[in-house]
Amino acid sequence: MPSPQPLLFCAALALLAATTCAFADLLPDGQDWREIPFEVVDQKPMLAAVVGDLAGRMMFDTGTPEPVFLNRDAAPLPEGKVVANGFAASGQAIEVRLHDAPSVQIGGLPFATAPVVISGDFGFVEGMFGADYLGFIGTPAVEAGAFTLDYRRQVLTILRTDALGTLAVPPPKASDVVARLTFALIPGEQPTTGAFIGSLPVVLDFDTGDSGTLYLRPEIRARAEAEGLLMAKGDTALLTNVTFGGAQFDGLAVRLVEAGGPQDKRPWPGSDALRLGADFLSRHPSLWNFPAGTITVLRPDAEFLAPR
């Protein structure tokens, strides 16, 4: 069963953003932080959710550009209106529909959606995630502030910031920081920056809903293998000497895709790019601060990750 990679849609979805993202925020008014436990399935963080009167789980997926993207194969929804067609990066066609919003709870608290929400039929992953798989929670649900993703404790912590990204709680100590980088958040895309594999520059983005993917042109892949930076077996590989944010990382497991090839389904195919996802994030706790435009990689035992 293929795991759901970040979903790629037609540009028509961008027209819905102002309508469907208006009310998104996982942090209730008056709280500076909130902890939401998650389960791990196929390395992905799954949050308890209720849609209508159906309890289940939703994937926390920063590759989803909507606050919620529901699985109409499981979630109780009216038929809805077809608004776009796209596909999962793993190849499945996705017909996107627009619905009047049902009530939604995430982590035991109501989640105030916009009056309408979108859905796709994600029955093809229910064998992995279960018949109660209700869909995705995307970046707009957290981009008003910051969050930490801590697999060791299996807790997603939502943090309040001001407009410049100053945290409402004490920031991490310098001794707890492994790497810190700045990113750009392009509408509809993941937090994006740059990295080096050895001396080879690549676009770098982060996506909690992807296990990890490396897009390389054939000539760059050959060079990386010749330099001992990439050890490939079939369509998977291990990377060494990957540097970003002032630190070097080795042993990164990724899925290999030929940049510009038939499996490159990105809106901008052809560029060399590294997408770090659940495999990396499960071993490296992280602090994502959207107003500040930073991602900080933390030590697994960082004091900042403990309850405040």
C-alpha positions in Angstrom: 0.0 0.0 0.0 1.6 3.3 -1.1 1.9 5.9 1.7 0.3 9.3 0.8 3.0 11.7 -0.4 2.2 15.4 -0.5 -0.8 16.1 -2.7 -0.4 18.1 -5.8 -3.5 19.9 -7.2 -4.6 22.1 -10.0 -4.3 25.8 -9.6 -8.1 26.0 -9.0 -7.5 25.1 -5.3 -5.6 28.3 -4.8 -8.9 30.2 -5.5 -10.4 28.4 -2.5 -7.8 29.5 0.0 -9.4 32.7 1.2 -12.6 30.9 1.9 -11.3 27.7 3.4 -8.4 29.1 5.5 -10.1 32.0 7.2 -10.7 30.4 10.6 -7.8 28.1 11.0 -5.9 27.9 14.3 -5.3 24.9 16.6 -4.4 27.2 19.5 -7.5 28.5 21.5 -7.8 32.1 22.5 -6.1 32.9 25.8 -3.6 30.0 25.7 0.1 30.4 25.0 0.7 26.8 24.3 -1.2 23.6 23.8 0.0 20.0 23.7 -1.7 17.5 21.4 -0.7 13.8 21.6 -0.3 11.9 18.4 0.1 8.3 17.3 2.7 7.2 14.8 1.6 5.2 11.7 4.1 4.7 8.9 6.3 7.3 10.7 3.5 9.9 10.2 1.9 11.9 13.2 -1.8 11.0 13.5 -4.0 13.2 15.7 -7.3 12.2 17.2 -10.2 13.9 15.5 -13.9 13.9 15.2 -15.8 14.9 12.0 -19.5 15.2 12.5 -20.2 12.4 14.9 -17.4 10.1 13.6 -14.3 9.7 15.7 -11.0 8.8 14.0 -7.6 10.2 13.2 -6.1 12.8 10.9 -2.5 13.1 9.7 -0.7 16.3 10.6 0.7 17.2 7.2 2.5 20.4 6.5 2.4 19.5 2.8 -1.3 20.1 2.8 -2.2 23.8 1.9 -5.6 23.7 3.6 -6.5 23.7 7.3 -8.3 20.4 6.9 -8.6 18.2 3.8 -11.1 15.5 4.6 -11.3 11.9 3.4 -14.8 11.5 2.1 -14.4 7.7 1.9 -14.6 7.8 5.8 -15.9 11.3 6.9 -19.7 11.8 6.9 -20.1 14.4 4.2 -22.8 15.4 1.7 -22.0 14.7 -2.0 -20.4 18.1 -2.5 -19.4 19.9 -5.7 -16.4 19.0 -7.8 -13.9 21.9 -7.9 -10.6 20.5 -9.1 -8.7 17.4 -10.1 -5.2 16.4 -9.1 -3.2 13.5 -8.0 -1.1 12.2 -5.1 2.6 12.1 -5.7 2.3 8.3 -5.3 0.2 8.4 -8.5 -3.5 8.1 -7.5 -6.0 10.5 -9.1 -7.8 12.8 -6.7 -11.1 14.5 -7.4 -11.4 17.4 -5.1 -14.9 18.4 -3.8 -16.2 21.3 -1.9 -18.7 20.7 1.0 -20.6 22.6 3.6 -18.3 22.2 6.7 -19.3 19.6 9.3 -18.3 20.1 12.9 -14.6 19.2 13.5 -12.7 18.4 16.7 -8.9 17.9 16.8 -7.2 16.6 19.9 -10.4 16.8 21.9 -11.2 20.5 21.2 -13.5 22.1 18.6 -11.7 23.3 15.5 -13.3 26.3 13.8 -13.3 25.7 10.1 -14.5 28.0 7.4 -18.1 27.5 6.2 -16.8 25.2 3.5 -14.2 22.5 3.4 -12.6 20.3 0.7 -12.3 16.5 0.4 -10.7 13.8 -1.6 -11.3 10.0 -1.7 -8.3 8.6 0.2 -9.7 5.1 0.5 -6.5 3.8 -1.1 -4.5 4.5 2.2 -7.1 3.1 4.6 -5.4 -0.3 4.6 -2.4 1.4 6.2 -4.1 4.1 8.3 -7.4 2.4 9.1 -11.0 2.8 8.2 -11.2 5.8 10.6 -8.7 7.8 8.6 -10.5 11.2 8.3 -7.9 13.1 6.3 -5.2 15.8 6.7 -4.5 18.8 9.0 -2.5 21.2 7.0 -0.1 24.2 7.4 -2.8 26.9 7.8 -3.9 25.3 11.1 -0.5 26.2 12.6 1.0 29.0 10.6 -0.3 31.8 12.8 2.4 30.9 15.3 4.9 28.1 16.1 4.9 24.4 16.9 7.2 21.7 18.1 7.1 18.1 16.8 8.5 15.7 19.3 8.3 12.0 18.4 10.0 10.8 21.6 7.1 12.1 23.6 4.7 11.8 20.7 3.4 15.3 21.3 2.7 18.2 18.9 2.9 21.4 20.9 1.3 24.5 19.4 2.9 27.8 20.6 1.8 31.4 20.5 4.0 34.1 19.0 3.7 37.7 18.2 3.7 39.1 14.7 7.5 39.0 14.5 7.8 35.4 15.8 8.7 36.1 19.5 7.5 33.1 21.5 5.2 33.6 24.4 7.3 31.0 26.3 11.0 31.0 26.9 12.9 30.1 23.8 15.3 27.1 23.5 18.6 27.3 25.1 21.6 27.6 22.8 22.9 24.3 24.1 19.6 22.6 23.0 19.9 23.8 19.4 21.5 21.5 16.7 20.7 23.6 13.6 18.7 26.7 12.8 17.6 27.8 9.4 15.4 30.4 7.8 12.7 29.5 5.2 10.3 31.0 2.7 6.7 29.9 2.8 5.4 30.0 -0.8 1.6 29.8 -0.9 0.6 26.2 -1.5 4.1 24.9 -0.8 6.1 23.6 2.2 8.7 25.7 4.1 11.5 26.0 1.6 15.2 26.9 2.0 18.5 25.4 0.7 21.1 22.8 1.6 24.2 21.1 0.3 24.9 17.4 -0.3 28.6 17.6 -0.2 29.3 20.5 -2.4 26.1 20.0 -4.5 23.4 22.7 -3.9 19.8 21.6 -3.6 16.5 23.1 -2.8 15.4 21.9 0.7 11.9 21.7 2.0 10.2 20.1 5.0 7.0 18.1 5.0 5.6 16.1 7.9 3.4 14.1 5.5 6.3 12.8 3.4 8.7 10.1 4.6 11.6 11.9 2.7 12.2 12.3 -1.0 15.3 13.3 -3.1 14.8 14.7 -6.6 18.0 14.6 -8.7 18.8 15.0 -12.4 20.6 11.8 -13.7 24.0 13.6 -14.1 23.8 15.0 -10.5 22.8 11.6 -9.1 25.8 10.0 -10.9 28.1 12.6 -9.4 26.7 12.2 -5.9 27.1 8.4 -6.1 30.7 8.8 -7.5 31.6 11.0 -4.5 30.1 8.6 -2.0 27.4 11.0 -0.9 24.5 8.8 -2.1 24.2 5.1 -1.6 21.2 3.9 -3.7 19.3 0.6 -3.7 16.4 0.6 -6.2 14.3 3.7 -5.6 15.6 4.3 -2.1 18.9 5.7 -0.8 20.9 6.9 2.1 22.5 10.4 2.0 25.6 11.6 3.8 27.3 15.0 4.3 24.0 16.9 4.1 24.5 20.4 5.5 22.0 23.1 6.4 21.4 25.4 9.3 25.0 25.2 10.4 25.1 21.4 11.0 25.9 18.3 9.0 23.5 15.3 8.9 24.4 11.7 7.8 22.4 8.6 7.1 19.3 10.3 5.8 16.9 7.8 4.2 15.0 9.1 1.1 12.9 7.9 -1.8 14.7 8.7 -5.1 12.9 10.4 -7.9 14.5 11.6 -11.2 14.1 15.3 -11.4 12.2 16.1 -14.5 11.3 12.4 -15.0 7.9 10.8 -15.3 7.6 10.5 -11.5 8.4 14.1 -10.8 4.9 15.5 -10.2 5.9 18.8 -8.6 4.5 22.0 -10.0 8.2 23.0 -10.8 9.7 19.7 -12.0 13.3 19.4 -13.0 15.2 21.0 -10.2 17.4 19.1 -7.7 15.6 19.1 -4.4 15.6 17.3 -1.0 12.4 17.0 0.9 13.0 16.0 4.5 10.0 14.4 6.1 8.8 12.0 8.7 12.0 9.8 8.7 14.2 12.8 9.5 11.7 14.5 11.9 11.1 11.3 13.9 14.8 11.3 14.8 15.3 15.1 15.1 12.7 17.1 17.2 12.0 20.5 15.7 10.6 23.9 16.4 8.8 25.5 13.4 8.2 29.3 13.8 6.1 30.6 10.9 6.0 34.4 11.7 9.8 34.3 12.2 10.4 32.1 9.2 12.6 29.7 11.0 13.0 25.9 11.7 15.2 24.9 14.6 16.4 21.3 15.0 16.7 20.5 18.7 18.5 17.9 20.7 16.2 14.9 21.6 16.5 15.7 25.3 16.0 19.5 24.9 14.5 21.1 27.9 12.3 23.2 25.6 10.4 20.0 24.6 9.3 19.3 28.2 6.0 20.6 29.6 6.2 24.3 30.6 
